């Protein structure tokens, strides 16, 4: 294995002090009045031998690791994987790296991962908080670790957050279905106290109340198996003779499509919350409430870096509009 090049090796090879090499590598040559010629000679030699600084030592010296922790619900979900890709790119452009992982809506796992990231001294967190994390989020705040919540927030803890306008997105989707002449419109959601799920329910109810029609709501447990989820969705659609359905998440919509296809049940008009790679390919193509990932991720990184660098003077809480992308599933006869 190739021996690691140390600052002392560079100093010995060039016949100068370790301190001088260190000043040059830490951009302090001008401050320490080190000549341009010597600076160039050191940097040229560094490039030639492929010297890499010790990141741990650097982080101890600067107090920064240049690493951000991203914890999401499920990195395999197309929405979260797309978000992670954008965040990783934006973080890299500002000189940071991302470590990310899934919490799988598991409170115990989430707490373990957050503690692991804190032990690794990440410079800041972006978290989609699962239920039961109120105390953990409060602890991050109390430790003055920069933090932005994403997709949902914790009402009991005053934190930065960047979320989508879930209520308006759900309202627009339901109103679109109602204006299409559908009367029996169902919402398929989850048993959840998370803010984004509550807002999607509220948006659906607001539109149904506005049009004075009966609401039909089906909630599934988070840990319901795929097979059981599909069966419950099919029964809900068939038993209530639904004209249309709003799915509160993209994976519930995928379960619904599978269930209806397997049982050769006629597909009602439908809208899904969040894009999925299958939705454009499906026949009919699926109408979606699309979250603005470009703006969400831009604001997430901007807010977190501003807090890390001390430029954020007050708590920043942003709500980003969604877009209803109308396709065949909500319009074709």
C-alpha positions as a Markdown table, in Angstrom:
| # | Residue | x | y | z |
|---|---|---|---|---|
| 1 | Unk | 0.0 | 0.0 | 0.0 |
| 2 | Unk | 1.3 | 3.5 | -0.9 |
| 3 | Unk | 2.6 | 5.4 | 2.1 |
| 4 | Unk | 0.6 | 8.4 | 3.1 |
| 5 | Unk | 2.4 | 11.7 | 2.5 |
| 6 | Unk | 2.7 | 13.9 | 5.6 |
| 7 | Unk | 3.3 | 17.6 | 6.0 |
| 8 | Unk | 6.7 | 16.7 | 7.6 |
| 9 | Unk | 7.6 | 14.7 | 4.4 |
| 10 | Unk | 6.9 | 17.8 | 2.3 |
| 11 | Unk | 9.0 | 20.1 | 4.7 |
| 12 | Unk | 11.9 | 17.6 | 4.7 |
| 13 | Unk | 11.9 | 17.3 | 0.9 |
| 14 | Unk | 11.9 | 21.0 | 0.3 |
| 15 | Unk | 14.2 | 21.9 | 3.2 |
| 16 | Unk | 11.7 | 24.2 | 5.0 |
| 17 | Unk | 9.9 | 24.1 | 8.3 |
| 18 | Unk | 6.7 | 22.2 | 8.9 |
| 19 | Unk | 5.1 | 25.4 | 10.1 |
| 20 | Unk | 5.8 | 27.2 | 6.8 |
| 21 | Unk | 4.2 | 24.3 | 4.8 |
| 22 | Unk | 1.2 | 24.3 | 7.2 |
| 23 | Unk | 0.7 | 28.1 | 6.7 |
| 24 | Unk | 0.8 | 27.7 | 2.9 |
| 25 | Unk | -1.6 | 24.8 | 2.8 |
| 26 | Unk | -4.0 | 26.7 | 5.0 |
| 27 | Unk | -4.0 | 29.8 | 2.8 |
| 28 | Unk | -2.0 | 31.9 | 5.3 |
| 29 | Unk | 1.0 | 32.5 | 3.1 |
| 30 | Unk | 0.1 | 36.2 | 2.5 |
| 31 | Unk | -0.8 | 36.8 | 6.2 |
| 32 | Unk | 2.6 | 35.2 | 7.2 |
| 33 | Unk | 4.5 | 37.1 | 4.5 |
| 34 | Unk | 5.7 | 34.0 | 2.8 |
| 35 | Unk | 7.0 | 34.7 | -0.7 |
| 36 | Unk | 5.0 | 33.8 | -3.8 |
| 37 | Unk | 7.9 | 31.9 | -5.2 |
| 38 | Unk | 8.1 | 29.6 | -2.1 |
| 39 | Unk | 4.3 | 29.2 | -2.0 |
| 40 | Unk | 4.3 | 28.1 | -5.6 |
| 41 | Unk | 7.2 | 25.7 | -5.0 |
| 42 | Unk | 5.3 | 24.1 | -2.1 |
| 43 | Unk | 2.0 | 23.8 | -4.0 |
| 44 | Unk | 3.6 | 22.4 | -7.1 |
| 45 | Unk | 5.3 | 19.8 | -4.9 |
| 46 | Unk | 2.0 | 19.0 | -3.1 |
| 47 | Unk | 0.3 | 18.4 | -6.5 |
| 48 | Unk | 3.2 | 16.2 | -7.7 |
| 49 | Unk | 3.2 | 13.9 | -4.7 |
| 50 | Unk | -0.6 | 13.8 | -4.3 |
| 51 | Unk | -0.8 | 15.1 | -0.7 |
| 52 | Unk | -4.2 | 14.9 | 0.9 |
| 53 | Unk | -4.9 | 16.7 | 4.1 |
| 54 | Unk | -6.0 | 14.8 | 7.2 |
| 55 | Unk | -9.7 | 15.7 | 7.4 |
| 56 | Unk | -10.1 | 14.7 | 11.0 |
| 57 | Unk | -7.2 | 17.0 | 12.0 |
| 58 | Unk | -8.6 | 19.8 | 9.8 |
| 59 | Unk | -12.1 | 19.5 | 11.4 |
| 60 | Unk | -10.6 | 19.6 | 14.9 |
| 61 | Unk | -8.7 | 22.8 | 13.9 |
| 62 | Unk | -11.6 | 24.6 | 12.1 |
| 63 | Unk | -14.5 | 23.2 | 14.2 |
| 64 | Unk | -16.2 | 22.1 | 10.9 |
| 65 | Unk | -16.3 | 18.7 | 9.2 |
| 66 | Unk | -17.9 | 20.0 | 6.0 |
| 67 | Unk | -20.4 | 17.1 | 6.3 |
| 68 | Unk | -24.2 | 17.4 | 6.5 |
| 69 | Unk | -26.5 | 14.7 | 7.7 |
| 70 | Unk | -29.7 | 14.0 | 5.6 |
| 71 | Unk | -32.2 | 11.7 | 7.2 |
| 72 | Unk | -35.4 | 10.9 | 5.2 |
| 73 | Unk | -38.3 | 8.6 | 5.5 |
| 74 | Unk | -37.3 | 6.2 | 2.7 |
| 75 | Unk | -34.4 | 6.9 | 0.3 |
| 76 | Unk | -35.9 | 4.3 | -2.1 |
| 77 | Unk | -39.0 | 6.4 | -2.6 |
| 78 | Unk | -38.6 | 8.3 | -5.9 |
| 79 | Unk | -39.5 | 11.6 | -4.2 |
| 80 | Unk | -36.9 | 11.3 | -1.5 |
| 81 | Unk | -34.2 | 9.9 | -3.8 |
| 82 | Unk | -34.8 | 12.8 | -6.1 |
| 83 | Unk | -34.6 | 15.2 | -3.2 |
| 84 | Unk | -31.3 | 13.6 | -2.0 |
| 85 | Unk | -29.8 | 13.8 | -5.4 |
| 86 | Unk | -30.5 | 17.6 | -5.6 |
| 87 | Unk | -29.4 | 18.2 | -2.1 |
| 88 | Unk | -26.2 | 16.4 | -2.6 |
| 89 | Unk | -25.4 | 18.4 | -5.7 |
| 90 | Unk | -26.3 | 21.8 | -4.1 |
| 91 | Unk | -24.3 | 20.9 | -1.0 |
| 92 | Unk | -21.2 | 20.0 | -3.0 |
| 93 | Unk | -21.4 | 23.3 | -4.9 |
| 94 | Unk | -21.1 | 25.1 | -1.5 |
| 95 | Unk | -18.2 | 22.9 | -0.3 |
| 96 | Unk | -20.1 | 20.3 | 1.7 |
| 97 | Unk | -20.7 | 16.6 | 1.5 |
| 98 | Unk | -23.9 | 14.7 | 2.4 |
| 99 | Unk | -24.3 | 11.5 | 4.4 |
| 100 | Unk | -27.8 | 10.3 | 4.0 |
| 101 | Unk | -29.9 | 7.3 | 5.2 |
| 102 | Unk | -33.5 | 6.1 | 5.7 |
| 103 | Unk | -35.4 | 6.2 | 9.0 |
| 104 | Unk | -38.2 | 3.9 | 7.7 |
| 105 | Unk | -40.7 | 5.6 | 10.1 |
| 106 | Unk | -38.9 | 3.7 | 12.9 |
| 107 | Unk | -38.6 | 6.0 | 16.0 |
| 108 | Unk | -35.8 | 3.9 | 17.6 |
| 109 | Unk | -33.8 | 3.7 | 14.4 |
| 110 | Unk | -34.2 | 7.4 | 13.8 |
| 111 | Unk | -32.9 | 8.3 | 17.2 |
| 112 | Unk | -29.9 | 5.9 | 16.8 |
| 113 | Unk | -29.0 | 7.4 | 13.4 |
| 114 | Unk | -29.3 | 11.0 | 14.7 |
| 115 | Unk | -27.0 | 10.2 | 17.6 |
| 116 | Unk | -24.5 | 8.6 | 15.3 |
| 117 | Unk | -24.4 | 11.7 | 13.1 |
| 118 | Unk | -24.0 | 13.9 | 16.2 |
| 119 | Unk | -21.1 | 11.7 | 17.4 |
| 120 | Unk | -19.6 | 12.2 | 13.9 |
| 121 | Unk | -20.0 | 15.9 | 14.5 |
| 122 | Unk | -21.8 | 16.7 | 11.3 |
| 123 | Unk | -22.0 | 20.5 | 10.7 |
| 124 | Unk | -25.8 | 20.4 | 10.3 |
| 125 | Unk | -28.9 | 18.3 | 9.8 |
| 126 | Unk | -31.7 | 18.1 | 7.2 |
| 127 | Unk | -34.4 | 15.8 | 8.7 |
| 128 | Unk | -37.9 | 14.5 | 7.7 |
| 129 | Unk | -39.0 | 13.8 | 11.3 |
| 130 | Unk | -40.9 | 10.6 | 12.0 |
| 131 | Unk | -43.4 | 10.5 | 14.8 |
| 132 | Unk | -42.0 | 10.4 | 18.3 |
| 133 | Unk | -38.9 | 12.6 | 17.6 |
| 134 | Unk | -40.0 | 15.8 | 19.3 |
| 135 | Unk | -37.5 | 15.4 | 22.2 |
| 136 | Unk | -34.7 | 14.4 | 19.8 |
| 137 | Unk | -35.3 | 17.4 | 17.6 |
| 138 | Unk | -35.4 | 19.7 | 20.7 |
| 139 | Unk | -32.1 | 18.2 | 21.9 |
| 140 | Unk | -30.5 | 19.0 | 18.5 |
| 141 | Unk | -31.7 | 22.6 | 18.9 |
| 142 | Unk | -30.5 | 22.8 | 22.6 |
| 143 | Unk | -27.0 | 21.6 | 21.4 |
| 144 | Unk | -27.0 | 24.5 | 18.9 |
| 145 | Unk | -26.5 | 22.2 | 16.0 |
| 146 | Unk | -27.8 | 23.8 | 12.8 |
| 147 | Unk | -31.0 | 22.1 | 11.7 |
| 148 | Unk | -33.7 | 22.3 | 9.0 |
| 149 | Unk | -36.8 | 20.1 | 9.0 |
| 150 | Unk | -38.1 | 19.1 | 5.6 |
| 151 | Unk | -41.4 | 17.7 | 4.2 |
| 152 | Unk | -43.0 | 18.1 | 7.6 |
| 153 | Unk | -42.3 | 19.9 | 10.9 |
| 154 | Unk | -42.7 | 19.4 | 14.6 |
| 155 | Unk | -45.2 | 22.0 | 15.9 |
| 156 | Unk | -44.0 | 21.7 | 19.5 |
| 157 | Unk | -40.4 | 22.7 | 18.6 |
| 158 | Unk | -39.5 | 26.1 | 17.0 |
| 159 | Unk | -37.2 | 25.1 | 14.2 |
| 160 | Unk | -36.3 | 26.1 | 10.6 |
| 161 | Unk | -38.3 | 24.2 | 8.1 |
| 162 | Unk | -39.0 | 24.0 | 4.4 |
| 163 | Unk | -42.2 | 22.3 | 3.4 |
| 164 | Unk | -44.6 | 22.1 | 0.5 |
| 165 | Unk | -48.1 | 23.7 | 0.7 |
| 166 | Unk | -49.7 | 20.3 | 1.2 |
| 167 | Unk | -53.1 | 21.7 | 2.1 |
| 168 | Unk | -53.4 | 23.8 | -1.0 |
| 169 | Unk | -52.0 | 20.9 | -3.2 |
| 170 | Unk | -54.6 | 18.5 | -1.8 |
| 171 | Unk | -57.4 | 21.1 | -2.1 |
| 172 | Unk | -56.5 | 21.9 | -5.8 |
| 173 | Unk | -56.4 | 18.1 | -6.6 |
| 174 | Unk | -59.8 | 17.5 | -5.0 |
| 175 | Unk | -61.4 | 20.5 | -6.6 |
| 176 | Unk | -60.1 | 19.4 | -10.0 |
| 177 | Unk | -61.8 | 16.0 | -9.5 |
| 178 | Unk | -65.0 | 17.7 | -8.3 |
| 179 | Unk | -65.1 | 20.1 | -11.3 |
| 180 | Unk | -64.8 | 17.1 | -13.5 |
| 181 | Unk | -68.3 | 16.0 | -12.5 |
| 182 | Unk | -67.2 | 13.4 | -9.9 |
| 183 | Unk | -69.4 | 13.2 | -6.8 |
| 184 | Unk | -68.1 | 10.3 | -4.9 |
| 185 | Unk | -64.5 | 11.1 | -4.3 |
| 186 | Unk | -62.4 | 9.2 | -1.7 |
| 187 | Unk | -59.1 | 10.1 | 0.0 |
| 188 | Unk | -56.8 | 7.2 | 0.8 |
| 189 | Unk | -54.2 | 8.2 | 3.4 |
| 190 | Unk | -52.4 | 7.0 | 6.5 |
| 191 | Unk | -53.0 | 7.0 | 10.2 |
| 192 | Unk | -50.5 | 9.7 | 11.0 |
| 193 | Unk | -50.1 | 12.9 | 13.1 |
| 194 | Unk | -47.4 | 14.2 | 10.8 |
| 195 | Unk | -48.1 | 17.7 | 9.6 |
| 196 | Unk | -48.0 | 16.9 | 5.9 |
| 197 | Unk | -50.6 | 14.1 | 6.2 |
| 198 | Unk | -52.9 | 16.3 | 8.3 |
| 199 | Unk | -52.6 | 19.1 | 5.8 |
| 200 | Unk | -53.5 | 16.8 | 2.9 |
| 201 | Unk | -56.6 | 15.6 | 4.7 |
| 202 | Unk | -57.6 | 19.2 | 5.5 |
| 203 | Unk | -57.2 | 20.3 | 1.9 |
| 204 | Unk | -59.4 | 17.4 | 0.7 |
| 205 | Unk | -62.1 | 18.2 | 3.4 |
| 206 | Unk | -62.0 | 21.9 | 2.5 |
| 207 | Unk | -62.8 | 21.2 | -1.2 |
| 208 | Unk | -65.5 | 18.5 | -0.3 |
| 209 | Unk | -67.2 | 20.9 | 2.1 |
| 210 | Unk | -67.0 | 23.8 | -0.4 |
| 211 | Unk | -68.9 | 21.6 | -3.0 |
| 212 | Unk | -71.2 | 20.2 | -0.2 |
| 213 | Unk | -70.6 | 16.5 | -1.1 |
| 214 | Unk | -70.0 | 13.5 | 1.1 |
| 215 | Unk | -66.5 | 12.7 | 2.1 |
| 216 | Unk | -65.1 | 9.1 | 1.9 |
| 217 | Unk | -61.8 | 8.6 | 3.9 |
| 218 | Unk | -59.7 | 5.5 | 4.2 |
| 219 | Unk | -56.6 | 5.4 | 6.4 |
| 220 | Unk | -54.1 | 2.7 | 6.4 |
| 221 | Unk | -51.5 | 1.8 | 9.1 |
| 222 | Unk | -47.9 | 2.5 | 8.1 |
| 223 | Unk | -46.9 | -1.1 | 8.8 |
| 224 | Unk | -49.7 | -2.6 | 6.8 |
| 225 | Unk | -48.3 | -5.2 | 4.4 |
| 226 | Unk | -48.4 | -4.5 | 0.7 |
| 227 | Unk | -51.0 | -7.3 | 0.1 |
| 228 | Unk | -53.2 | -6.1 | 2.9 |
| 229 | Unk | -52.9 | -2.5 | 1.8 |
| 230 | Unk | -54.0 | -3.5 | -1.8 |
| 231 | Unk | -57.0 | -5.5 | -0.5 |
| 232 | Unk | -58.2 | -2.6 | 1.7 |
| 233 | Unk | -57.8 | -0.1 | -1.1 |
| 234 | Unk | -59.8 | -2.3 | -3.5 |
| 235 | Unk | -62.6 | -2.9 | -1.0 |
| 236 | Unk | -62.8 | 0.9 | -0.2 |
| 237 | Unk | -63.1 | 1.8 | -3.9 |
| 238 | Unk | -65.6 | -0.9 | -4.8 |
| 239 | Unk | -67.8 | -0.8 | -1.6 |
| 240 | Unk | -68.2 | 2.9 | -1.8 |
| 241 | Unk | -68.7 | 3.0 | -5.6 |
| 242 | Unk | -66.2 | 5.8 | -5.9 |
| 243 | Unk | -66.0 | 7.9 | -9.0 |
| 244 | Unk | -62.5 | 9.2 | -8.1 |
| 245 | Unk | -59.7 | 8.8 | -5.6 |
| 246 | Unk | -57.0 | 11.1 | -4.2 |
| 247 | Unk | -54.0 | 9.1 | -2.9 |
| 248 | Unk | -52.1 | 11.0 | -0.2 |
| 249 | Unk | -48.8 | 9.4 | -1.2 |
| 250 | Unk | -47.3 | 8.0 | -4.3 |
| 251 | Unk | -46.7 | 4.5 | -2.8 |
| 252 | Unk | -50.4 | 4.2 | -1.8 |
| 253 | Unk | -51.3 | 5.1 | -5.4 |
| 254 | Unk | -49.0 | 2.4 | -6.7 |
| 255 | Unk | -50.6 | -0.1 | -4.3 |
| 256 | Unk | -54.0 | 1.0 | -5.6 |
| 257 | Unk | -53.0 | 0.6 | -9.2 |
| 258 | Unk | -51.7 | -2.9 | -8.5 |
| 259 | Unk | -54.8 | -3.9 | -6.6 |
| 260 | Unk | -57.3 | -2.7 | -9.2 |
| 261 | Unk | -55.4 | -4.3 | -12.1 |
| 262 | Unk | -55.0 | -7.6 | -10.3 |
| 263 | Unk | -58.8 | -7.8 | -9.6 |
| 264 | Unk | -59.6 | -6.3 | -13.0 |
| 265 | Unk | -61.5 | -3.5 | -11.3 |
| 266 | Unk | -62.3 | -0.4 | -13.3 |
| 267 | Unk | -59.9 | 2.4 | -12.5 |
| 268 | Unk | -61.7 | 5.4 | -11.0 |
| 269 | Unk | -60.5 | 8.9 | -11.8 |
| 270 | Unk | -57.4 | 9.5 | -9.7 |
| 271 | Unk | -54.8 | 11.9 | -8.5 |
| 272 | Unk | -51.6 | 10.9 | -6.6 |
| 273 | Unk | -49.6 | 13.1 | -4.2 |
| 274 | Unk | -46.0 | 13.2 | -5.5 |
| 275 | Unk | -44.6 | 12.1 | -8.8 |
| 276 | Unk | -43.4 | 8.5 | -9.4 |
| 277 | Unk | -41.5 | 7.0 | -12.4 |
| 278 | Unk | -44.4 | 4.7 | -13.1 |
| 279 | Unk | -47.0 | 7.5 | -13.4 |
| 280 | Unk | -46.1 | 8.9 | -16.8 |
| 281 | Unk | -45.7 | 5.3 | -18.2 |
| 282 | Unk | -49.0 | 4.0 | -16.9 |
| 283 | Unk | -52.0 | 3.8 | -19.2 |
| 284 | Unk | -53.8 | 6.1 | -18.5 |
| 285 | Unk | -51.0 | 8.4 | -17.3 |
| 286 | Unk | -51.5 | 9.5 | -13.7 |
| 287 | Unk | -52.4 | 13.1 | -12.6 |
| 288 | Unk | -50.1 | 14.2 | -9.8 |
| 289 | Unk | -49.7 | 16.9 | -7.2 |
| 290 | Unk | -46.0 | 17.6 | -7.8 |
| 291 | Unk | -43.7 | 19.2 | -5.2 |
| 292 | Unk | -41.2 | 21.7 | -6.5 |
| 293 | Unk | -38.0 | 19.8 | -5.7 |
| 294 | Unk | -35.7 | 22.4 | -7.3 |
| 295 | Unk | -37.0 | 25.2 | -5.0 |
| 296 | Unk | -37.4 | 23.0 | -1.9 |
| 297 | Unk | -33.8 | 21.8 | -2.1 |
| 298 | Unk | -32.4 | 25.2 | -3.0 |
| 299 | Unk | -34.1 | 26.7 | 0.1 |
| 300 | Unk | -33.1 | 23.8 | 2.3 |
| 301 | Unk | -29.4 | 24.2 | 1.6 |
| 302 | Unk | -29.5 | 28.0 | 1.6 |
| 303 | Unk | -31.2 | 27.9 | 5.1 |
| 304 | Unk | -28.9 | 25.3 | 6.6 |
| 305 | Unk | -25.6 | 27.0 | 5.3 |
| 306 | Unk | -26.9 | 30.4 | 6.5 |
| 307 | Unk | -27.3 | 28.9 | 10.0 |
| 308 | Unk | -24.0 | 27.1 | 9.9 |
| 309 | Unk | -22.2 | 30.4 | 8.9 |
| 310 | Unk | -24.1 | 32.5 | 11.4 |
| 311 | Unk | -25.9 | 34.5 | 8.8 |
| 312 | Unk | -29.4 | 33.3 | 9.8 |
| 313 | Unk | -30.7 | 35.9 | 12.3 |
| 314 | Unk | -34.1 | 34.3 | 13.0 |
| 315 | Unk | -36.0 | 31.0 | 12.6 |
| 316 | Unk | -36.8 | 30.5 | 8.9 |
| 317 | Unk | -40.1 | 28.7 | 8.0 |
| 318 | Unk | -41.0 | 28.4 | 4.4 |
| 319 | Unk | -44.0 | 26.9 | 2.6 |
| 320 | Unk | -43.4 | 26.2 | -1.1 |
| 321 | Unk | -46.4 | 25.9 | -3.6 |
| 322 | Unk | -47.1 | 22.6 | -5.3 |
| 323 | Unk | -48.2 | 22.1 | -8.9 |
| 324 | Unk | -51.1 | 20.0 | -10.1 |
| 325 | Unk | -49.9 | 18.2 | -13.3 |
| 326 | Unk | -53.1 | 17.1 | -15.1 |
| 327 | Unk | -52.9 | 13.8 | -17.1 |
| 328 | Unk | -55.3 | 11.2 | -18.4 |
| 329 | Unk | -56.2 | 9.5 | -15.1 |
| 330 | Unk | -58.3 | 12.4 | -14.0 |
| 331 | Unk | -59.8 | 13.6 | -17.3 |
| 332 | Unk | -60.3 | 10.6 | -19.7 |
| 333 | Unk | -63.7 | 9.0 | -19.8 |
